[in-house]
Amino acid sequence: MSPPPKGFDFTTLPEYELVRLQRTAADFAGIENPYFLVHQGRAADTTEVDGRKLLNFSSYDYLGLNGDPRIAAAAKDAIERFGTTVAASRVVAGERQLHRDLERELAAIHHVEDAVAFVSGHATNVTTIGHLFGPKDLIVIDALAHNSIVEGARLAGAKRVMVPHGDYDALERTLRLNRARHRRALIAVEGLYSMDGDVPDLRRLISLKYRYDAILLVDEAHSIGVLGESGGGIAQEQGIDPHDVDLWMGTLSKSFASCGGYIAGTGALVDLLKASAPGFVYSVGLSPPLAAAATTALVLLREEPQRVRKLRDNGKYFLDRAQAAGLNTGGSIGASVVPVVVGESPSAVILSNRLFARGINVQPIIFPAVGERQARLRFFLTARHERAQMDAAVDAVAEELAAMRCAPGFADMISDRLGAV
Ligand code: PLP
């Protein structure tokens, strides 16, 4: 018999049920757990898992810049000169020219005055929203906006209202009914929604923001480097004056082949965050190789706009092919993210498993990350994909879905298992 565990037994916490559920759900379905697979080497349009080469549709490396020798050289050079860490908050002894170079590039791509970089994209939203807003404020969030926005609003202690995805009437109603009773108001949306691959109507949001004297945050994690002719993001795509958005938020972990996050906007906003946002003041400065990698990626994006064109061609091609094959791609505009909605969570996991067996890596997104019966496979397209790879993936999805739907008793099996889970 194994000895009783020492210390606090975390398996007794109700929260631990989620761990059990995730493990048993895969066992119930008789499939491999699709999460936490170890990828051997750099994942791009292909990847390697357990010595098998797979077609890969699960990478945020939209512009295909990860592993670019120029980025790797800049990162190595930064390590040579500054080491792997700046070993202090920037406020005290952690400031390096690398940080300033990066922030200048970030401000330039957004066409605003200044930017401030943080060590994580998630922490950027949490600390910025948590710091700028408080209990007397109102925060209105699109229902599909990222967890980091919701966590930031929770930290702020503000009145939080989640409005249905893309429902501008509900947004307007919320502001009309609540704005006057609150000190500040924030409207928080994404520039390209990572679950659905669709975009907001920025012009409409800006007019609401002015009408109700609100602050507008646009999270460009999935749209910077992707939307707009030269990857300038949703403002460039929709012909918007970037100054009409108050907080441009983005991550360095997707188009920019690095890790970290940022806020871009006016000089006053950046000064304020640098002076007092806890996630900046009380956290280490961005690591030198990461800052250098992101800066180089931004320069390469400017010099090689064909990457954006290739990415957009790929997104459009995949969307058209998927729709022609009768797949449900929801509201995706066919940029970098195209979901294939299959319905029940076990169906999405089983489909992902079958594709994996056929040499295609694409992750299932299941309840509660998306609504019940809205489970999906989420395809990330990059500038590295070729048409033959996308053809192969769409054909395989259509074949496997048809086979699953025709399998006798498949629907019953799913509802039994849903009942059991
Ligand atoms: N915002 C959005 C919309 C995201 O999708 C993500 C991560 O996927 C983040 C913020 C957090 O960024 P990071 O993963 O770089 O911390």
Residues whose N, C-alpha, C, O or C-beta is under 5 A from the ligand:
A	BS01	PLP	S120 G121 H122 H146 S148 S194 D219 A221 T251 S253 G260
